[in-house]
């Protein structure tokens, strides 16, 4: 189904210069030569759009036209079952792409929802294909980003299928800290954009389990949590948990942990 989901997204600018953006070292133009970057300036990004907190950038079933690079804010991606239940599938932050789920079928397969007031760079896919022919390095970078997404999805499957609940939460926090550090932010003091219920949905855990683990980690001195403000005080301790090296008391058999989590 085609919807008017984009009609309420405010267009901020008609054209955007990637070379002037502080995110280009980690975004789609990452690694391009100066000449190539100059060539794609004012052509790769068609516009910037504002998306208010809670609004959908696109939803499953929408016609695929563009990719979106997150410029400010964060998004979650979700899939919905026929019975109405939803599942969070990812967290995207500044410098990361949204929308590649629609490339194959030319229809979006998931919803993308703003977790806070956000802005995205709109990249018309047909224009990008034209630029690929002119700047092969741009296509190579896009393929690298797709490969990174595939690896992340594989790690998500590993996380859901072969980790205890505590290991999943530790992995989520360490990944989040690493991504924040890559963007020049503190890796130890993090504002959680996702609610505990959303984190649980992403990790295949209940809200109660996520809250219990946060409380346990805080008691053990690994972190402190106040509302959505989280401070990691023992990264090495989180890594031991992530690697399955932390001591467990009465741990359930590994084959049964998914059900018990």
C-alpha positions in Angstrom: 0.0 0.0 0.0 1.1 3.5 -0.8 0.6 6.0 2.1 1.1 9.7 2.6 3.6 9.1 5.4 6.1 11.6 3.9 3.6 14.4 3.6 4.1 15.6 7.2 7.9 15.4 7.1 9.2 19.0 6.9 11.7 19.6 4.2 14.6 21.6 5.7 16.8 22.2 2.6 16.7 21.5 -1.1 20.3 20.4 -1.5 22.9 19.5 1.0 26.7 19.5 0.6 28.2 16.3 2.0 31.7 17.8 2.1 30.5 20.4 4.6 29.0 17.7 6.9 30.8 16.6 10.0 29.4 13.1 9.6 30.8 12.3 6.2 33.8 10.4 7.6 31.3 7.7 8.9 28.4 8.2 6.5 27.9 7.1 2.9 30.7 9.3 1.5 33.2 7.9 4.0 36.7 7.4 2.4 36.0 9.2 -0.8 38.8 11.2 -2.4 38.4 15.0 -2.3 37.7 15.1 -6.0 35.0 12.4 -5.7 33.4 14.2 -2.7 33.3 17.4 -4.6 31.6 15.6 -7.6 28.8 14.3 -5.5 28.2 17.5 -3.5 24.7 18.9 -3.9 23.7 15.8 -5.9 23.8 12.8 -3.5 21.5 14.4 -0.8 18.3 15.7 -2.3 17.0 17.3 0.9 17.0 17.1 4.7 13.8 16.3 6.5 12.6 16.7 10.0 10.9 13.8 11.7 9.2 14.4 15.0 9.6 12.0 17.9 7.2 9.1 17.5 6.5 9.7 13.8 7.3 7.2 11.1 9.8 8.0 8.4 8.4 5.2 6.4 6.3 2.1 7.2 6.0 -1.4 5.9 4.3 -1.4 2.5 5.4 2.1 1.4 6.9 2.4 -2.0 10.7 2.5 -1.9 12.1 5.7 -3.5 14.9 6.9 -1.2 17.5 5.9 1.3 17.9 8.0 4.4 21.1 8.9 6.3 20.4 9.9 9.9 21.8 13.4 10.4 20.5 14.0 14.0 18.6 11.9 16.4 17.9 8.2 16.6 15.4 5.8 15.0 14.2 2.3 15.8 13.1 -0.2 13.1 10.2 -2.5 13.8 8.3 -5.4 12.1 4.7 -6.1 13.0 3.1 -9.6 13.0 -0.4 -10.1 11.7 -1.8 -10.4 15.2 -0.6 -6.8 15.9 2.5 -7.7 17.9 5.6 -5.6 17.2 9.3 -6.5 17.3 12.1 -4.0 17.5 14.8 -5.1 15.0 17.4 -2.3 15.2 18.6 1.0 16.5 20.0 3.5 14.0 21.9 6.7 15.0 23.5 9.6 13.2 25.6 8.6 10.2 23.8 5.3 9.6 21.4 4.4 6.7 17.7 3.6 6.8 15.6 2.3 4.0 17.8 -0.4 2.4 15.1 -3.0 3.3 13.1 -1.8 0.3 15.7 -2.2 -2.4 14.9 -5.7 -3.5 11.1 -5.5 -3.7 10.8 -1.7 -4.1 8.5 -1.7 -1.1 9.6 -1.1 2.5 9.4 -4.2 4.7 9.7 -2.5 8.1 8.7 0.6 10.0 11.3 3.3 10.9 10.2 5.4 13.9 11.9 8.4 15.3 12.9 7.9 19.0 13.4 11.7 19.4 13.1 14.7 17.1 15.4 13.9 14.2 16.6 14.9 10.8 17.5 12.7 7.9 19.3 13.3 4.6 17.1 12.1 1.7 19.0 10.2 -1.0 17.0 9.4 -4.0 18.0 5.9 -5.1 17.8 6.5 -8.8 20.1 9.5 -8.5 22.5 7.4 -6.4 22.6 4.7 -9.1 23.6 7.4 -11.6 26.4 8.6 -9.3 27.7 5.1 -8.9 28.5 5.1 -12.7 30.3 8.3 -12.3 32.0 7.6 -8.9 32.6 3.8 -8.5 34.1 4.4 -5.1 30.6 5.5 -3.9 29.1 2.2 -4.9 32.0 0.3 -3.2 31.2 2.3 0.0 27.5 1.5 -0.2 28.3 -2.2 -0.6 30.6 -2.0 2.5 27.7 -0.5 4.5 25.4 -3.2 3.3 28.0 -5.8 4.3 28.2 -4.1 7.8 24.4 -4.4 8.1 24.5 -8.1 7.2 27.2 -8.7 9.8 25.2 -6.8 12.4 22.1 -8.9 11.6 24.1 -12.1 12.0 25.4 -10.9 15.3 21.8 -10.1 16.4 20.8 -13.7 15.5 23.8 -15.0 17.6 22.8 -12.7 20.5 19.2 -14.0 20.4 20.0 -17.6 19.9 23.0 -18.4 22.0 23.4 -15.9 24.8 22.0 -15.7 28.3 19.9 -12.7 29.2 22.8 -10.9 31.0 25.1 -11.5 28.0 22.5 -9.9 25.7 22.2 -6.8 27.8 26.0 -6.5 28.1 26.4 -6.9 24.4 23.8 -4.2 23.7 25.5 -1.7 26.1 29.0 -2.4 24.7 27.8 -2.0 21.1 26.0 1.2 22.0 29.1 2.6 23.8 31.3 1.8 20.8 29.0 3.4 18.3 28.8 6.6 20.5 32.6 6.7 20.7 32.9 6.4 16.9 30.7 9.6 16.7 32.9 11.5 19.1 30.6 11.2 22.1 31.4 9.7 25.5 31.5 5.9 25.6 30.8 5.8 29.3 28.0 8.2 29.8 25.0 7.4 27.5 21.5 8.7 27.2 19.3 5.7 26.4 17.0 6.7 23.6 15.1 3.4 23.8 12.8 2.5 26.7 13.5 -0.7 28.6 10.6 -2.3 26.9 12.0 -1.4 23.5 15.4 -2.7 24.6 13.7 -5.9 25.7 12.0 -6.3 22.4 15.3 -5.9 20.5 17.0 -8.4 22.7 14.2 -10.9 23.0 13.6 -10.2 26.7 10.8 -9.0 28.8 10.7 -5.5 30.3 11.0 -7.1 33.8 14.1 -9.0 32.8 15.8 -5.9 31.4 15.0 -3.9 34.6 16.2 -6.7 36.8 19.5 -7.0 34.9 20.1 -3.2 35.0 19.5 -3.3 38.8 21.9 -6.3 39.1 24.6 -4.6 37.1 24.2 -1.5 39.2 24.5 -3.4 42.4 27.6 -5.1 41.1 29.2 -1.7 40.3 29.2 -2.2 36.5 27.1 0.9 35.8 24.7 3.4 37.3 21.3 4.2 35.8 19.1 7.2 36.6 16.0 7.3 34.4 17.5 7.1 30.9 20.9 8.4 31.8 23.4 5.5 32.0 27.0 5.6 33.1 29.3 2.6 32.5 31.8 2.3 35.4 33.3 -1.1 34.7 33.6 -1.8 30.9 35.9 -4.8 31.6 33.2 -6.3 33.8 30.6 -5.9 31.1 33.0 -7.6 28.6 33.5 -10.5 30.9 29.7 -11.0 31.1 29.5 -10.6 27.3 32.2 -13.2 26.8 30.4 -15.6 29.2 33.2 -15.5 31.7 31.3 -14.1 34.6 30.4 -16.4 37.4 26.8 -17.5 37.4 24.8 -18.8 40.3 22.3 -21.5 39.5 22.5 -20.7 35.8 19.9 -22.6 33.7 21.1 -25.0 31.1 22.2 -23.2 28.0 19.6 -25.0 25.8 16.8 -23.7 28.0 17.9 -20.1 28.5 15.8 -18.5 25.7 12.6 -19.7 27.2 13.6 -18.8 30.8 14.8 -15.3 29.8 
